[in-house]
């Protein structure tokens, strides 16, 4: 499956490269506001980072194609707090899911610099960990557990957002990603998906 996806991406790049009138490269980084979707309930957003590179192929003054390669920190967290006999007990469990993502973004420039973005994305799981912390009654404990075996290695979904590029090449972007794949690999009855808001700053060379 991964080989087929890689071949498809290379083929797309080849066709786009032949048709493009202009090409630029760039780098970008920013903040993720990630959460779980599907059957994931009562979870809180987890803040993470993303960083990577992109290429922009211009077909005309209005239309462009922008493939990207990003390292993205995703997941979600649960927080609980209870008071018992005057003592407050708190617990936090962060599900840390790190991916190498390949967004394939199609752009329409509404006006000079301002573009509407949309397109599919595939992601490959790099690591999955549960970071647990609890405290109360004068005691505390923490642990980090590798949970990669409980998750599928492949994710896919769709992106939508906006970007604005200054004349000097500095770019600002806001994008929402919704996963269509069930990434949970422990049960057929539980549907877990990725949901990520990304705020980015980049530069076109």
C-alpha positions as CSV (number, residue, x, y, z in Angstrom):
1,X,0.0,0.0,0.0
2,X,2.8,2.4,0.9
3,X,4.6,1.6,-2.4
4,X,1.5,2.3,-4.4
5,X,1.0,5.7,-2.7
6,X,4.6,6.6,-3.3
7,X,4.3,5.7,-7.0
8,X,1.1,7.7,-7.3
9,X,2.7,10.8,-5.6
10,X,5.8,10.6,-7.9
11,X,3.5,10.3,-11.0
12,X,1.5,13.3,-9.9
13,X,4.7,15.4,-9.4
14,X,5.9,14.4,-12.8
15,X,2.7,15.4,-14.6
16,X,2.4,18.7,-12.6
17,X,6.0,19.5,-13.3
18,X,5.5,19.2,-17.1
19,X,2.3,21.4,-17.0
20,X,3.4,24.1,-14.6
21,X,4.4,27.5,-15.9
22,X,6.3,28.5,-12.7
23,X,7.7,26.6,-9.7
24,X,8.8,27.8,-6.3
25,X,10.1,26.0,-3.2
26,X,9.7,26.9,0.4
27,X,9.7,25.9,4.1
28,X,7.0,26.2,6.7
29,X,6.4,25.6,10.4
30,X,3.8,26.3,13.0
31,X,1.4,25.2,15.7
32,X,-1.1,22.2,15.7
33,X,-4.3,22.3,17.7
34,X,-5.0,18.6,17.5
35,X,-7.8,16.4,18.8
36,X,-9.5,13.1,18.2
37,X,-12.7,12.6,16.2
38,X,-15.1,9.7,15.4
39,X,-15.8,7.8,18.6
40,X,-13.3,9.8,20.6
41,X,-15.4,11.6,23.2
42,X,-14.8,14.2,25.9
43,X,-11.1,14.7,24.8
44,X,-9.3,18.0,25.1
45,X,-7.1,19.5,22.3
46,X,-3.4,18.9,22.4
47,X,-0.9,21.5,21.3
48,X,1.9,20.4,19.0
49,X,4.1,21.5,16.2
50,X,4.6,20.9,12.5
51,X,7.6,21.6,10.3
52,X,8.5,20.8,6.7
53,X,8.9,21.9,3.1
54,X,6.8,22.4,0.0
55,X,6.8,23.2,-3.7
56,X,4.3,25.4,-5.5
57,X,3.5,24.8,-9.1
58,X,1.7,27.7,-10.8
59,X,-0.5,26.8,-13.8
60,X,-1.9,30.4,-14.2
61,X,-2.3,33.6,-12.2
62,X,-5.2,31.9,-10.3
63,X,-4.5,28.2,-10.0
64,X,-1.6,26.3,-8.3
65,X,-0.7,23.0,-6.9
66,X,1.3,22.7,-3.6
67,X,2.6,19.3,-2.4
68,X,4.1,19.3,1.1
69,X,6.2,17.1,3.3
70,X,5.6,17.7,7.0
71,X,6.5,16.3,10.4
72,X,3.4,16.7,12.5
73,X,2.7,16.3,16.2
74,X,-0.9,15.2,16.7
75,X,-3.2,13.4,19.2
76,X,-5.4,14.5,22.1
77,X,-5.5,14.4,25.9
78,X,-7.9,13.7,28.8
79,X,-7.9,15.7,32.0
80,X,-9.8,14.8,35.2
81,X,-9.9,16.4,38.6
82,X,-11.9,15.2,41.7
83,X,-11.9,16.3,45.3
84,X,-12.3,13.6,48.0
85,X,-12.1,14.2,51.8
86,X,-10.6,17.6,51.2
87,X,-7.9,16.3,48.8
88,X,-7.8,17.1,45.1
89,X,-6.8,14.4,42.8
90,X,-5.8,15.2,39.2
91,X,-4.9,13.0,36.2
92,X,-3.9,13.8,32.6
93,X,-3.3,11.3,29.8
94,X,-1.8,12.7,26.6
95,X,-2.0,10.5,23.4
96,X,0.9,11.6,21.3
97,X,0.7,10.7,17.6
98,X,3.5,11.9,15.4
99,X,3.2,11.6,11.6
100,X,5.1,12.3,8.4
101,X,2.3,13.8,6.3
102,X,2.1,14.5,2.6
103,X,-0.6,17.1,1.9
104,X,-1.5,17.6,-1.8
105,X,-3.0,21.0,-1.9
106,X,-4.8,22.7,-4.7
107,X,-4.8,26.5,-4.5
108,X,-7.1,29.2,-6.0
109,X,-5.8,32.8,-5.7
110,X,-8.8,35.0,-5.0
111,X,-6.7,38.1,-5.2
112,X,-2.9,38.7,-5.3
113,X,-1.4,36.8,-2.4
114,X,-4.7,35.4,-0.9
115,X,-5.5,31.8,-1.8
116,X,-8.2,29.3,-0.9
117,X,-6.6,25.8,-0.3
118,X,-8.1,22.3,-0.4
119,X,-6.8,18.8,-1.1
120,X,-6.2,15.3,0.2
121,X,-3.5,14.1,2.6
122,X,-1.8,10.9,3.5
123,X,0.2,10.4,6.7
124,X,2.6,7.7,8.0
125,X,2.7,7.1,11.7
126,X,6.2,7.6,13.2
127,X,5.5,7.2,16.9
128,X,2.5,6.8,19.3
129,X,2.9,7.2,23.0
130,X,0.7,7.7,26.1
131,X,2.1,10.2,28.5
132,X,0.3,9.8,31.9
133,X,0.5,12.0,35.0
134,X,-1.4,11.8,38.2
135,X,-1.2,13.6,41.5
136,X,-3.1,13.9,44.8
137,X,-2.8,13.0,48.5
138,X,0.7,14.3,48.6
139,X,1.9,11.8,45.9
140,X,2.4,11.9,42.2
141,X,3.3,9.5,39.5
142,X,4.0,9.6,35.7
143,X,4.7,7.2,32.9
144,X,5.2,7.2,29.2
145,X,4.1,4.1,27.3
146,X,4.7,3.1,23.7
147,X,1.2,2.4,22.1
148,X,2.2,2.3,18.5
149,X,1.0,-1.3,18.1
150,X,-2.5,0.0,18.9
151,X,-2.5,2.3,15.8
152,X,-2.6,1.8,12.1
153,X,0.5,3.0,10.2
154,X,-1.5,4.8,7.5
155,X,-3.8,7.9,7.8
156,X,-5.6,9.8,5.1
157,X,-8.1,12.6,5.0
158,X,-8.8,16.1,3.6
159,X,-7.6,19.6,4.1
160,X,-9.2,23.0,3.7
161,X,-8.0,26.5,4.5
162,X,-6.5,29.9,3.5
163,X,-3.1,31.3,2.9
164,X,-1.6,34.7,2.3
165,X,1.8,35.4,0.7
166,X,3.6,38.8,1.0
167,X,5.6,40.2,-1.9
168,X,8.8,39.4,0.0
169,X,7.9,35.6,0.0
170,X,6.7,35.3,3.7
171,X,3.6,33.2,3.9
172,X,0.9,32.8,6.5
173,X,-1.6,30.0,6.6
174,X,-4.5,28.5,8.5
175,X,-5.8,25.0,7.6
176,X,-8.1,22.3,9.0
177,X,-7.4,18.6,8.5
178,X,-10.1,16.0,9.1
179,X,-9.0,12.3,8.9
180,X,-11.2,9.9,7.0
181,X,-9.3,6.8,8.1
182,X,-10.0,4.8,11.3
183,X,-6.5,4.9,12.9
184,X,-7.4,2.6,15.8
185,X,-6.0,-0.9,15.4
186,X,-7.3,-2.5,18.6
187,X,-11.1,-2.9,17.9
188,X,-13.5,-2.9,14.9
189,X,-16.1,-1.3,17.2
190,X,-14.1,1.8,18.0
191,X,-13.6,4.5,15.2
192,X,-10.8,6.9,15.9
193,X,-9.8,9.7,13.6
194,X,-7.4,12.6,13.5
195,X,-8.6,16.2,13.6
196,X,-6.0,19.1,13.4
197,X,-6.1,22.9,13.1
198,X,-2.8,24.2,11.7
199,X,-1.5,27.7,11.9
200,X,1.7,28.2,9.8
201,X,4.3,30.6,8.8
202,X,6.5,29.9,5.8
203,X,8.8,31.4,3.2
204,X,9.0,30.9,-0.5
205,X,12.5,30.9,-2.0
